[in-house]
C-alpha cells in the first residue's frame, strides 16, 4: 500500500493564524538569518555562496548536496547552516592577540571564535603568557618525539563532530592504532551511543532503518526526547508535507516545545505566511519517565490485542517475557514513573493501533541518562509490537544532530569499536590487522572521561572543548592543566586551549570545504554524500587533520609508513570500501551530487534482521526507580539558540528564554511565588547556578537549564551503563528565590 499522497494546494486546517508571517506570534525570524549571513560574509560573498550551493551542509546530519536533498524538491537552507557559514569564510586572526593569554581568558567562547582562524602552529610552555609561533616541521617532530617516549596507553585522542568528514575519522583512528593506542573517542559517543548499543542488540543494525521520504504520508510520527525544530530545522519542511498528507505527529517530552507546536517554514509560501500547526498531541512525561510511559502504552496494546500478531510471530523473539513483565507491573507504577495517567497511555495506544505504519524518532532526551540503552529498547519494543519495521512508511530513527556523528561511529573512532562499528574481539582485531598489514593493539581503550580520570601524558583534541561539554567543568580544567602535552587542532581558538599546562600546542586545521580531493559525510538516513573541495581563500598553513595524524604516525612508526600513505583521496576511500563492507560504493564518489544510501532505502526489509537468528528482539524492562530528596526538582539540560556548545544568541528566539533562564512549570512558579525574571539560585552537591525564573509549559516538578552552563549541576559519575554517556538529562537540584 503506497504512502498517503500530499494534499495539493493550501490547507487552512493546519494554519496557525491569519496574521501574515506570524506577526504577533512568538517565533524565530528566519528571514533575518539570511540577511545576517550576507552581512557577516560580505567580504567573501562569492565563496560563501559556493559553499552553500556546492558543499554538503556541515551543520546537522540530515544531509544535503548544495541546497537540495533527495527527499523533496525546493531549496533547503536552515538558520544553523547560515550561522556556521562564517566559520568557513573568516580570515586569520591577528597574531598580536596571542601575546596576552590572560586577556584572551576573559573573552567568551563566541568572542574567541570571532577573532578569526588559527593562522599557524604555536606553542605555549608553562609560565608563558603568550603563544610562540613554530614551524610545522618542528611541531610534528616535537609531537613524534613525545609519543615515542611515552607508553601508548598514555596517548589519548578525541575527535569532535562539527564538520568532520568520514575520511578524517578513518585516518585518525587508523593512525592512533598504528601508534599502538586504542584510546580514541569522538562526539558520536556522547550523543547516540546508547542507541547504537540497543539497536544492535534488538535488530542487528545501529542506524536509522528507514528514509526521510517515509515520513511524508505515513500514518504517525512519534518524537521521543527530540526537538528537530531547534536541532534539525530542515526536517520541519518534511513534517509540513507530512501534515498535508494526513500524518499525525506526536511528541513525548517534559516541555511543550513551542516550535514543535507551531512553526513557520520560510521556504514555503503557505507556511511562511500563515504558519503550520505541527504536533497533534503532546505527552508531557516527567524527566526519565519515557520507559514507564512507553511500556504502559504497550501494556494497553497487549490488553486490547492491538498487536501486529503476525509480525511478532514471524519476525520477533522475546515477546512473551516482555508481556509477562508488563502485565505483572501495576498501573500505579506506570503512572508514577511517567507522570501521566492510564488514560493518557490508552489514548496514545489507540493512536498507534489506528496507524498501519509509523516512524519513531528519538534523540538525546532518550539517550543521555543512566537508563539510556533501556529507554531505546522501550522505543523499539513499542515499534515492534505494531510491526513498524521493514516496510514503507515505518521505521526507527535515532536522529543525529551533527553532520559527522553517524560516520564517526562507523569509521571506528571509538576506543573499543572497530571500523564498521564492529566490537574489538580477538577475531575482529586479527582480521583488521591483516587488512592494514600491521598489528592492531589489543589493549582495551579509554573514552574521553576515562582518559581524563586516568591521566594522559599526551591528549590530542580535534575540535571540541572539554571545558564546555563535560560535567564538572572546574574538575575538567584542573585535569587538563596536569596533562604534560596537550595538542589542540581546530580552526579557531577555544577556552580549553587557554588552560595552562606544561606544554600546549595548537595546530591550524582546514574546514571540510578546503580538503584536497573532497570528502564525504554520512547522514541520519545512512546516505554517504560527497562534498567537493571548493575553490576560495585559504589559511596558508592550515592542514587537514588526517594528513597531520598520518605524518606523525609515520614518524613514530616508520616501519608502517607504507601502509599509512595515500596518493590521493580516492585511494583512501578505496581502502574504506574494503575495510568497511557496508560502505562499498564510497570509492565511486568523485563529484558534487554523488551519493549512495548504504543498505538501501530500508533496513530489515520485510522484518528480516541481521541478527544471529534473523529476528528482531523485544527486551523485558524494569521501570526506573528514582526518588528525589525532599524539596528537590528533577533537572535536565537543554539547548537554546546554539550549535553543540557554540552559543549563537543570548535569547532563544523560539521561546525568548535568556541563557540564564531556569525553566519551571507555571504551577511550581506560582507555588513558590516566582515571577518571570526573578533571580533564583539552583544548587546541589555538585555546584550552583544563578539564573532567572522562566515559568512555562513544563511538566510539574522539573527544571530545565541551558547546556553547557548547567554542567556545573551534573554528577560526573553518572552515565549510561553500557555506552557510558554522561547523564546530561538526569540530575536533581534545589531552587530558591534570591532578593
C-alpha positions as CSV (number, residue, x, y, z in Angstrom):
1,X,0.0,0.0,0.0
2,X,1.6,3.3,-1.0
3,X,2.1,6.2,1.3
4,X,-0.7,8.7,1.5
5,X,-0.5,11.5,-1.1
6,X,0.3,15.1,-0.2
7,X,-2.7,17.4,-0.4
8,X,-2.2,19.8,-3.3
9,X,-3.0,23.4,-2.7
10,X,-3.3,25.3,0.6
11,X,-4.9,23.7,3.6
12,X,-6.2,26.2,6.2
13,X,-6.8,23.4,8.7
14,X,-3.1,23.4,9.6
15,X,-2.7,27.2,9.7
16,X,-1.6,28.9,12.9
17,X,-3.1,32.3,12.2
18,X,-4.3,34.6,9.5
19,X,-1.7,37.1,10.7
20,X,0.8,37.2,7.8
21,X,4.3,36.0,8.6
22,X,3.4,35.2,12.2
23,X,3.2,38.9,13.2
24,X,2.4,39.0,16.9
25,X,3.4,35.4,17.5
26,X,6.5,34.1,19.3
27,X,8.7,32.7,16.5
28,X,12.3,33.0,15.1
29,X,12.7,35.3,12.2
30,X,14.4,33.0,9.6
31,X,14.5,35.8,7.0
32,X,16.7,37.8,9.3
33,X,19.1,34.9,9.4
34,X,19.6,35.3,5.7
35,X,20.4,39.0,5.9
36,X,22.7,38.4,8.9
37,X,24.6,35.8,6.9
38,X,25.0,38.2,4.0
39,X,26.4,40.8,6.3
40,X,28.7,38.5,8.2
41,X,30.2,37.1,4.9
42,X,30.2,40.3,2.9
43,X,33.9,40.1,2.4
44,X,33.7,36.7,0.9
45,X,30.2,36.5,-0.6
46,X,31.1,34.6,-3.7
47,X,32.9,32.0,-1.7
48,X,30.1,31.8,0.9
49,X,27.6,31.2,-1.9
50,X,29.7,28.5,-3.5
51,X,29.9,26.7,-0.1
52,X,26.1,26.8,0.2
53,X,25.5,25.9,-3.4
54,X,28.1,23.2,-3.9
55,X,29.0,21.8,-0.4
56,X,27.4,19.4,1.9
57,X,26.0,21.1,5.0
58,X,28.4,21.0,8.0
59,X,25.5,21.5,10.4
60,X,23.1,18.8,11.4
61,X,23.1,15.3,9.9
62,X,20.0,15.5,7.6
63,X,22.4,15.8,4.7
64,X,22.2,18.0,1.5
65,X,24.1,18.4,-1.7
66,X,24.3,22.1,-2.0
67,X,20.9,23.5,-1.2
68,X,19.0,20.4,-2.3
69,X,18.3,16.9,-1.0
70,X,16.9,13.6,-2.1
71,X,13.5,13.8,-0.3
72,X,11.6,16.8,-1.6
73,X,12.1,19.5,-4.2
74,X,13.0,23.0,-3.4
75,X,15.6,25.0,-1.5
76,X,16.9,23.5,1.7
77,X,18.7,26.1,3.8
78,X,18.4,26.4,7.6
79,X,19.5,29.0,10.1
80,X,22.0,26.6,11.7
81,X,23.9,26.3,8.4
82,X,23.8,30.1,7.9
83,X,25.2,30.6,11.4
84,X,28.0,28.2,10.8
85,X,28.9,29.7,7.4
86,X,31.2,32.4,8.8
87,X,33.5,29.8,10.3
88,X,34.3,28.7,6.8
89,X,34.9,32.1,5.3
90,X,36.5,34.2,8.1
91,X,40.2,35.3,7.7
92,X,43.0,34.5,10.1
93,X,43.2,36.2,13.5
94,X,45.6,39.0,14.2
95,X,48.7,37.2,15.7
96,X,49.1,40.1,18.2
97,X,46.2,38.8,20.2
98,X,48.3,35.7,21.0
99,X,50.7,37.7,23.1
100,X,48.4,38.2,26.1
101,X,46.7,34.9,27.1
102,X,45.4,36.5,30.3
103,X,43.4,38.9,28.2
104,X,42.1,36.1,26.0
105,X,40.9,34.1,29.0
106,X,38.5,36.9,29.8
107,X,36.7,36.5,26.5
108,X,33.6,34.4,25.9
109,X,33.8,31.4,23.5
110,X,31.8,33.4,21.0
111,X,34.3,36.3,21.2
112,X,37.2,33.9,20.8
113,X,35.6,32.5,17.6
114,X,35.1,35.9,16.2
115,X,38.8,36.7,16.4
116,X,39.3,34.6,13.3
117,X,41.0,31.4,12.1
118,X,44.1,30.0,13.7
119,X,46.9,31.1,11.3
120,X,49.8,28.8,12.1
121,X,51.2,26.2,14.6
122,X,52.0,27.7,18.0
123,X,53.4,26.5,21.3
124,X,52.9,27.7,24.9
125,X,55.1,26.4,27.7
126,X,54.4,26.6,31.4
127,X,54.8,30.1,32.8
128,X,54.3,31.8,29.4
129,X,51.6,34.4,29.0
130,X,51.8,34.0,25.2
131,X,51.9,31.6,22.3
132,X,55.1,31.3,20.2
133,X,54.9,30.5,16.5
134,X,56.7,27.4,15.4
135,X,57.0,25.7,12.1
136,X,55.0,22.6,11.0
137,X,58.2,20.6,10.8
138,X,59.2,21.4,14.4
139,X,55.6,20.8,15.6
140,X,55.4,17.4,14.0
141,X,58.9,16.4,15.2
142,X,58.0,17.6,18.7
143,X,54.8,15.5,18.8
144,X,56.5,12.5,17.4
145,X,59.4,12.6,19.9
146,X,57.0,12.9,22.8
147,X,54.8,10.0,21.6
148,X,57.8,7.8,21.0
149,X,59.0,8.5,24.6
150,X,55.7,7.6,26.3
151,X,53.7,4.4,26.7
152,X,50.9,4.0,24.0
153,X,48.4,3.7,26.8
154,X,49.2,7.3,27.8
155,X,48.2,8.7,24.4
156,X,44.6,9.8,24.1
157,X,42.8,11.3,21.1
158,X,39.3,12.9,20.9
159,X,37.6,14.0,17.7
160,X,34.6,16.3,17.6
161,X,31.6,16.1,15.3
162,X,31.1,19.5,13.7
163,X,32.1,19.4,10.0
164,X,34.4,16.4,10.5
165,X,34.1,14.0,7.4
166,X,34.4,10.3,7.2
167,X,37.9,10.4,5.8
168,X,39.2,12.3,8.9
169,X,37.6,9.9,11.4
170,X,39.0,6.9,9.5
171,X,42.6,8.2,9.1
172,X,42.8,9.5,12.6
173,X,41.7,6.2,14.3
174,X,44.0,4.2,12.0
175,X,46.9,6.4,12.8
176,X,46.3,6.2,16.5
177,X,46.1,2.4,16.4
178,X,49.2,2.3,14.3
179,X,51.0,4.2,17.1
180,X,49.8,1.4,19.5
181,X,46.9,3.0,21.3
182,X,43.2,2.4,21.3
183,X,42.4,5.5,23.3
184,X,40.2,7.3,20.8
185,X,36.8,8.8,21.3
186,X,34.5,11.0,19.3
187,X,31.4,13.2,19.9
188,X,29.1,10.5,18.5
189,X,29.5,8.5,21.7
190,X,28.1,11.3,23.9
191,X,25.1,11.6,21.7
192,X,23.7,8.3,20.4
193,X,26.0,5.5,21.6
194,X,23.2,4.1,23.7
195,X,21.1,4.0,20.5
196,X,23.8,2.1,18.7
197,X,24.2,-0.4,21.6
198,X,20.4,-1.1,21.9
199,X,19.6,-1.2,18.2
200,X,22.3,-3.7,17.5
201,X,21.1,-5.9,20.3
202,X,17.4,-5.6,19.2
203,X,17.6,-5.5,15.3
204,X,21.3,-6.0,14.4
205,X,21.9,-2.6,13.0
206,X,23.0,0.7,14.7
207,X,21.4,3.2,12.3
208,X,18.1,4.6,11.1
209,X,16.1,1.8,9.4
210,X,14.0,4.0,7.0
211,X,14.4,7.0,4.8
212,X,13.3,10.6,5.3
213,X,10.7,10.2,2.5
214,X,9.0,7.6,4.6
215,X,7.8,10.4,6.9
216,X,5.7,12.0,4.2
217,X,2.4,10.1,4.1
218,X,3.0,7.7,6.9
219,X,0.2,7.4,9.5
220,X,2.0,8.6,12.6
221,X,5.4,10.0,13.6
222,X,6.4,9.9,17.2
223,X,9.1,12.2,18.6
224,X,10.5,11.0,21.9
225,X,13.0,13.4,23.7
226,X,13.7,15.1,20.3
227,X,13.2,18.6,19.2
228,X,14.0,18.9,15.4
229,X,12.6,22.4,15.2
230,X,15.7,23.6,17.1
231,X,18.3,21.0,16.3
232,X,17.4,19.8,12.7
233,X,15.3,22.7,11.3
234,X,15.2,21.3,7.7
235,X,13.2,18.4,9.0
236,X,10.3,20.8,9.7
237,X,9.7,21.0,5.9
238,X,9.3,17.2,5.8
239,X,6.8,17.5,8.7
240,X,4.9,20.2,6.9
241,X,4.4,17.9,3.9
242,X,3.7,15.0,6.2
243,X,0.9,17.1,7.7
244,X,-0.5,17.9,4.3
245,X,-0.6,14.1,3.6
246,X,-2.6,13.5,6.8
247,X,0.2,12.2,9.0
248,X,-0.4,12.6,12.8
249,X,2.6,13.9,14.8
250,X,3.1,13.0,18.4
251,X,5.6,14.4,20.9
252,X,6.7,12.8,24.2
253,X,8.7,15.3,26.2
254,X,8.6,17.1,29.5
255,X,8.4,20.5,27.8
256,X,5.8,21.6,25.3
257,X,8.3,22.8,22.9
258,X,6.9,26.0,21.2
259,X,8.5,25.4,17.8
260,X,7.1,21.8,17.7
261,X,3.7,23.2,18.3
262,X,3.7,26.0,15.7
263,X,6.3,26.6,13.0
264,X,6.8,29.0,10.1
265,X,8.7,27.4,7.2
266,X,10.4,30.3,5.3
267,X,10.9,28.4,2.0
268,X,7.2,27.5,1.6
269,X,4.8,30.4,0.9
270,X,1.8,28.9,2.7
271,X,3.7,28.1,5.9
272,X,5.7,31.3,5.8
273,X,2.5,33.3,5.6
274,X,0.2,31.5,8.0
275,X,2.4,29.1,9.9
276,X,1.8,25.4,10.4
277,X,0.5,23.5,13.4
278,X,2.9,20.7,13.7
279,X,2.2,18.4,16.7
280,X,-1.2,16.9,17.1
281,X,-0.7,15.6,20.7
282,X,1.9,16.3,23.4
283,X,2.5,13.8,26.2
284,X,4.5,15.6,28.9
285,X,6.3,12.9,30.8
286,X,8.4,13.5,33.9
287,X,12.2,13.5,33.2
288,X,13.2,9.9,32.9
289,X,9.6,8.8,32.5
290,X,9.8,7.5,28.9
291,X,10.3,3.9,29.8
292,X,7.2,3.9,32.1
293,X,5.1,5.8,29.5
294,X,6.1,3.7,26.5
295,X,5.8,0.5,28.5
296,X,2.3,1.4,29.9
297,X,1.2,2.2,26.4
298,X,2.4,-1.2,25.2
299,X,0.5,-2.9,28.0
300,X,-2.7,-1.3,26.7
301,X,-1.8,-2.5,23.2
302,X,-1.4,-6.0,24.7
303,X,-4.5,-6.0,26.8
304,X,-6.7,-4.8,23.9
305,X,-4.9,-7.1,21.4
306,X,-3.9,-4.2,19.2
307,X,-0.7,-6.1,18.4
308,X,0.6,-7.0,14.9
309,X,0.4,-10.6,15.9
310,X,1.7,-11.9,12.5
311,X,4.8,-9.7,12.6
312,X,5.5,-10.7,16.2
313,X,5.1,-14.4,15.4
314,X,7.2,-14.4,12.3
315,X,9.8,-11.8,12.9
316,X,10.5,-11.3,16.6
317,X,11.7,-13.1,19.7
318,X,11.4,-12.4,23.4
319,X,7.8,-11.1,23.3
320,X,6.3,-13.5,26.0
321,X,8.9,-12.4,28.6
322,X,8.1,-8.8,27.9
323,X,4.4,-9.4,28.1
324,X,4.7,-11.1,31.4
325,X,6.8,-8.3,32.8
326,X,4.3,-5.7,31.7
327,X,1.2,-7.5,32.9
328,X,2.8,-8.0,36.3
329,X,3.6,-4.3,36.7
330,X,0.9,-2.2,38.4
331,X,-0.8,0.7,36.6
332,X,0.1,2.8,39.6
333,X,3.8,2.2,38.9
334,X,3.4,3.1,35.2
335,X,1.6,6.3,36.2
336,X,4.0,7.3,39.0
337,X,7.0,6.5,36.7
338,X,5.7,8.5,33.7
339,X,3.9,11.3,35.5
340,X,0.9,10.6,33.2
341,X,-2.3,8.8,33.6
342,X,-3.5,5.4,32.4
343,X,-6.0,7.2,30.2
344,X,-3.2,9.2,28.5
345,X,-1.4,5.9,27.7
346,X,-4.6,4.5,26.3
347,X,-5.1,7.5,24.1
348,X,-1.6,7.1,22.7
349,X,-2.0,3.3,22.3
350,X,-5.2,3.9,20.3
351,X,-3.4,6.3,18.0
352,X,-0.8,3.6,17.3
353,X,-3.5,1.0,16.8
354,X,-5.2,3.1,14.2
355,X,-1.9,3.5,12.3
356,X,-0.8,0.9,9.8
357,X,2.6,2.5,9.6
358,X,4.6,4.6,11.9
359,X,8.1,6.1,12.5
360,X,9.5,6.6,16.0
361,X,12.2,9.3,16.2
362,X,14.3,10.0,19.3
363,X,17.4,11.9,20.3
364,X,19.4,12.9,23.4
365,X,16.4,13.3,25.6
366,X,16.2,9.5,25.4
367,X,19.9,8.6,25.5
368,X,21.6,10.9,28.0
369,X,20.6,9.3,31.3
370,X,21.5,6.3,33.4
371,X,18.9,4.1,31.6
372,X,19.8,5.3,28.1
373,X,20.1,1.9,26.5
374,X,16.9,0.6,28.1
375,X,15.0,3.7,27.0
376,X,15.9,3.0,23.4
377,X,14.8,-0.6,23.9
378,X,11.4,0.7,25.2
379,X,11.1,2.7,21.9
380,X,12.0,-0.4,19.9
381,X,9.6,-2.6,21.9
382,X,6.7,-0.3,21.1
383,X,7.6,-0.2,17.4
384,X,7.9,-4.0,17.1
385,X,4.5,-4.5,18.8
386,X,2.9,-2.7,15.9
387,X,5.2,-4.1,13.1
388,X,6.7,-0.6,12.4
389,X,9.8,-2.1,10.9
390,X,10.9,-3.2,7.4
391,X,8.0,-1.7,5.5
392,X,7.5,1.5,3.6
393,X,6.5,4.4,5.9
394,X,7.8,2.7,9.0
395,X,11.0,2.6,10.9
396,X,13.2,3.6,13.8
397,X,15.1,6.8,13.6
398,X,17.8,7.9,16.1
399,X,18.0,11.4,14.6
400,X,21.6,12.8,14.6
401,X,22.3,16.4,15.5
402,X,25.7,16.8,13.8
403,X,27.0,16.1,10.3
404,X,29.8,13.9,11.4
405,X,28.4,11.7,14.1
406,X,27.0,8.9,12.0
407,X,30.2,8.4,10.1
408,X,32.3,8.9,13.3
409,X,30.8,5.9,14.8
410,X,31.0,3.8,11.7
411,X,34.6,4.7,10.8
412,X,35.8,3.2,14.0
413,X,36.7,6.3,16.0
414,X,35.8,4.6,19.3
415,X,38.0,3.1,21.9
416,X,36.6,-0.5,21.7
417,X,34.7,-0.4,18.4
418,X,36.5,-1.0,15.1
419,X,35.7,0.3,11.6
420,X,32.3,-0.8,10.5
421,X,31.0,-0.4,14.1
422,X,32.1,-4.0,15.0
423,X,33.3,-4.9,18.5
424,X,37.0,-5.2,19.2
425,X,37.0,-9.0,19.6
426,X,40.2,-11.0,19.1
427,X,38.9,-12.3,15.8
428,X,37.9,-8.8,14.5
429,X,41.3,-7.4,15.7
430,X,43.2,-10.1,13.8
431,X,41.1,-9.5,10.6
432,X,41.7,-5.8,10.8
433,X,45.5,-6.4,11.3
434,X,45.6,-8.4,8.1
435,X,43.8,-5.7,6.1
436,X,46.1,-3.0,7.5
437,X,49.2,-5.1,7.3
438,X,50.3,-4.2,10.8
439,X,49.3,-5.4,14.3
440,X,46.4,-3.6,15.8
441,X,46.7,-3.1,19.6
442,X,44.6,-5.5,21.6
443,X,44.5,-3.5,24.9
444,X,41.2,-2.0,26.0
445,X,40.9,1.6,25.0
446,X,39.6,4.6,27.1
447,X,36.8,7.0,26.3
448,X,37.2,10.7,26.9
449,X,36.1,10.9,30.5
450,X,38.2,7.8,31.3
451,X,41.2,9.5,29.6
452,X,40.8,12.5,31.9
453,X,40.2,10.3,35.0
454,X,43.2,8.1,34.5
455,X,45.5,10.8,33.2
456,X,47.3,11.0,29.8
457,X,50.8,12.1,29.0
458,X,49.6,13.4,25.7
459,X,46.0,14.4,25.0
460,X,45.2,15.4,21.4
461,X,41.9,17.0,20.5
462,X,40.5,17.7,17.1
463,X,37.9,20.4,17.7
464,X,35.7,20.1,20.8
465,X,36.0,21.8,24.1
466,X,36.1,19.6,27.2
467,X,35.5,22.6,29.4
468,X,32.1,23.1,27.9
469,X,30.9,19.6,27.0
470,X,31.6,17.6,30.2
471,X,30.1,17.7,33.6
472,X,32.2,19.3,36.4
473,X,34.0,22.0,34.3
474,X,36.2,23.1,37.2
475,X,37.4,19.5,37.7
476,X,38.0,19.1,34.0
477,X,40.0,22.3,33.9
478,X,42.2,21.1,36.8
479,X,42.8,17.8,35.0
480,X,43.7,19.4,31.7
481,X,46.3,21.6,33.4
482,X,48.1,18.4,34.6
483,X,48.5,16.8,31.1
484,X,52.2,17.1,30.2
485,X,51.4,17.8,26.5
486,X,48.1,18.9,25.1
487,X,47.5,19.3,21.4
488,X,44.5,21.2,20.1
489,X,43.8,21.1,16.4
490,X,41.0,23.4,15.3
491,X,40.0,26.2,13.1
492,X,39.5,28.8,15.9
493,X,40.5,29.4,19.5
494,X,38.6,27.8,22.3
495,X,38.7,28.3,26.1
496,X,40.3,24.9,26.7
497,X,43.4,25.9,24.6
498,X,44.0,28.7,27.1
499,X,44.3,26.4,30.2
500,X,47.9,26.5,31.3
501,X,49.8,23.2,31.3
502,X,53.4,22.0,30.9
503,X,53.1,22.4,27.1
504,X,50.1,23.4,24.9
505,X,50.5,23.0,21.2
506,X,47.9,24.5,18.8
507,X,47.6,23.4,15.2
508,X,45.5,25.1,12.5
509,X,43.0,22.8,10.8
510,X,41.1,23.1,7.5
511,X,37.4,23.2,7.0
512,X,35.8,20.3,5.1
513,X,35.5,22.5,2.0
514,X,39.2,23.0,1.9
515,X,40.4,19.4,1.9
516,X,42.1,18.4,-1.3
517,X,40.2,15.8,-3.3
518,X,36.9,16.3,-1.5
519,X,35.4,14.3,1.4
520,X,32.2,12.5,2.4
521,X,29.7,12.6,5.3
522,X,27.0,10.1,6.3
523,X,23.6,11.4,7.1
524,X,21.0,10.2,9.5
525,X,19.3,8.2,6.8
526,X,22.6,6.4,6.0
527,X,23.3,8.4,2.9
528,X,27.0,8.8,2.2
529,X,27.4,12.1,0.4
530,X,30.4,13.6,-1.5
531,X,31.3,17.1,-0.5
532,X,33.8,18.6,-3.1
533,X,36.7,20.8,-2.4
534,X,35.5,24.3,-3.0
535,X,37.7,27.0,-4.6
536,X,38.2,30.0,-2.4
537,X,40.6,31.8,0.0
538,X,42.8,29.6,2.2
539,X,44.6,29.9,5.5
540,X,48.1,29.3,4.2
541,X,49.4,27.0,7.0
542,X,46.1,25.2,7.8
543,X,46.4,21.4,7.2
544,X,43.9,18.6,7.0
545,X,43.8,16.7,10.3
546,X,44.0,13.4,8.6
547,X,47.3,14.4,6.9
548,X,48.8,15.5,10.2
549,X,48.0,12.3,12.0
550,X,49.3,10.2,9.2
551,X,52.6,12.1,9.1
552,X,53.0,11.8,12.9
553,X,52.2,8.1,12.8
554,X,54.8,7.6,10.1
555,X,57.5,9.3,12.2
556,X,56.5,7.3,15.3
557,X,56.3,4.0,13.4
558,X,58.4,4.4,10.2
559,X,58.2,0.7,9.5
560,X,54.5,1.2,8.9
561,X,54.8,4.2,6.7
562,X,53.9,2.3,3.5
563,X,50.5,1.3,5.0
564,X,49.8,4.9,6.2
565,X,50.3,6.6,2.8
566,X,47.6,7.5,0.3
567,X,48.5,9.1,-3.0
568,X,45.0,10.8,-3.2
569,X,41.6,10.8,-1.6
570,X,40.3,8.2,-4.0
571,X,42.9,5.7,-2.7
572,X,41.7,6.4,0.9
573,X,38.1,5.8,0.0
574,X,39.0,2.6,-1.9
575,X,40.5,1.3,1.4
576,X,37.5,2.3,3.4
577,X,35.3,0.4,1.0
578,X,37.4,-2.7,1.5
579,X,37.7,-2.5,5.3
580,X,34.0,-1.5,5.9
581,X,31.9,-3.6,3.6
582,X,28.7,-1.6,4.2
583,X,30.5,1.4,2.8
584,X,31.2,-0.2,-0.6
585,X,30.3,2.5,-3.1
586,X,32.2,5.2,-1.3
587,X,35.1,4.6,-3.7
588,X,32.9,5.7,-6.6
589,X,32.1,9.1,-5.1
590,X,34.0,11.8,-7.0
591,X,31.9,14.9,-7.8
592,X,29.2,17.1,-6.4
593,X,25.9,15.3,-6.1
594,X,27.4,11.8,-5.8
595,X,25.9,9.8,-3.0
596,X,24.6,6.4,-2.1
597,X,22.5,5.0,0.8
598,X,24.2,2.0,2.4
599,X,21.7,-0.8,3.0
600,X,19.3,0.8,0.5
601,X,16.2,2.8,1.3
602,X,15.2,0.4,4.1
603,X,17.0,-1.9,6.6
604,X,15.3,-5.0,8.0
605,X,13.1,-5.2,4.9
606,X,10.1,-7.5,5.4
607,X,11.1,-7.9,9.1
608,X,14.3,-9.8,8.4
609,X,17.0,-8.5,10.7
610,X,20.8,-9.1,10.5
611,X,20.8,-10.7,14.0
612,X,22.1,-14.3,14.6
613,X,18.5,-15.7,14.4
614,X,17.3,-13.2,11.8
615,X,14.7,-11.8,14.2
616,X,14.1,-8.5,16.0
617,X,14.3,-8.9,19.8
618,X,12.0,-7.5,22.4
619,X,13.5,-6.8,25.8
620,X,11.7,-7.1,29.1
621,X,12.5,-3.9,31.1
622,X,12.1,-2.9,34.7
623,X,10.9,0.6,35.4
624,X,13.4,3.2,36.7
625,X,13.3,3.7,40.5
626,X,14.1,7.4,41.0
627,X,13.5,9.2,44.2
628,X,14.2,12.9,44.8
629,X,15.3,14.4,48.1
630,X,12.6,16.4,49.9
631,X,12.1,19.7,48.2
632,X,14.2,18.9,45.2
633,X,13.3,19.2,41.5
634,X,14.3,17.0,38.6
635,X,16.9,18.8,36.5
636,X,17.8,18.4,32.8
637,X,19.9,20.5,30.5
638,X,18.5,21.8,27.2
639,X,19.6,23.7,24.0
640,X,18.9,27.2,23.1
641,X,20.0,29.2,20.1
642,X,23.2,27.3,19.7
643,X,25.0,24.5,17.8
644,X,26.6,22.0,20.1
645,X,28.3,24.2,22.7
646,X,28.6,27.1,20.3
647,X,26.1,29.7,21.6
648,X,24.7,31.9,18.8
649,X,22.3,34.1,20.8
650,X,21.8,35.0,24.4
651,X,18.0,35.0,23.9
652,X,16.4,31.9,22.3
653,X,14.1,33.2,19.6
654,X,11.9,30.1,19.9
655,X,10.7,30.9,23.5
656,X,12.5,34.1,24.4
657,X,14.3,32.4,27.2
658,X,17.7,34.0,28.1
659,X,20.8,31.9,28.6
660,X,20.4,32.2,32.4
661,X,16.8,31.1,32.3
662,X,15.6,28.4,34.7
663,X,12.6,26.9,33.1
664,X,9.9,25.9,35.6
665,X,6.3,25.0,35.4
666,X,3.6,27.6,35.8
667,X,2.3,25.6,38.7
668,X,5.6,25.4,40.6
669,X,6.4,29.0,39.9
670,X,3.1,30.1,41.4
671,X,3.6,27.8,44.4
672,X,7.0,29.4,45.1
673,X,5.8,32.9,44.4
674,X,8.1,33.3,41.4
675,X,7.5,35.6,38.5
676,X,9.3,35.7,35.2
677,X,12.7,37.3,35.6
678,X,13.0,36.8,39.4
679,X,16.6,35.9,40.4
680,X,16.9,32.3,41.6
681,X,19.7,30.1,42.9
682,X,19.7,26.5,41.6
683,X,22.1,24.3,43.6
684,X,23.0,20.7,44.6
685,X,26.1,19.0,46.0
686,X,27.9,19.4,42.6
687,X,27.6,23.2,42.2
688,X,25.3,26.1,41.9
689,X,23.8,28.3,39.1
690,X,22.4,31.8,39.5
691,X,19.6,32.4,36.9
692,X,16.2,34.0,36.3
693,X,12.9,32.2,36.7
694,X,11.1,31.4,33.4
695,X,7.7,30.0,34.0
696,X,6.5,27.9,31.0
697,X,4.6,24.8,29.9
698,X,7.0,22.4,31.6
699,X,6.0,19.3,33.5
700,X,5.4,20.0,37.2
701,X,8.3,19.1,39.4
702,X,11.1,19.7,36.8
703,X,13.6,22.3,36.0
704,X,15.5,22.9,32.7
705,X,18.7,25.0,32.3
706,X,20.8,25.6,29.3
707,X,23.7,23.5,28.4
708,X,26.7,23.9,28.8
709,X,26.1,26.4,31.6
710,X,24.2,23.7,33.5
711,X,27.1,21.3,33.5
712,X,28.1,22.6,37.0
713,X,25.0,20.9,38.4
714,X,25.6,17.4,36.9
715,X,27.1,14.4,38.6
716,X,30.2,13.4,36.6
717,X,30.0,9.8,37.9
718,X,26.5,9.3,36.4
719,X,26.4,7.7,32.9
720,X,24.5,5.1,30.9
721,X,25.7,1.6,31.9
722,X,26.9,0.3,28.5
723,X,27.8,3.3,26.4
724,X,29.0,5.4,29.3
725,X,27.3,8.6,28.0
726,X,27.1,11.3,30.7
727,X,23.7,11.8,32.3
728,X,23.0,15.3,31.0
729,X,19.3,14.7,31.3
730,X,19.3,13.3,34.8
731,X,20.0,15.3,37.9
732,X,18.2,17.0,40.7
733,X,18.6,20.4,42.3
734,X,17.1,22.7,44.8
735,X,15.7,26.1,43.9
736,X,15.4,29.2,46.0
737,X,14.4,32.8,45.2
738,X,17.0,35.5,45.7
739,X,16.2,39.0,46.6
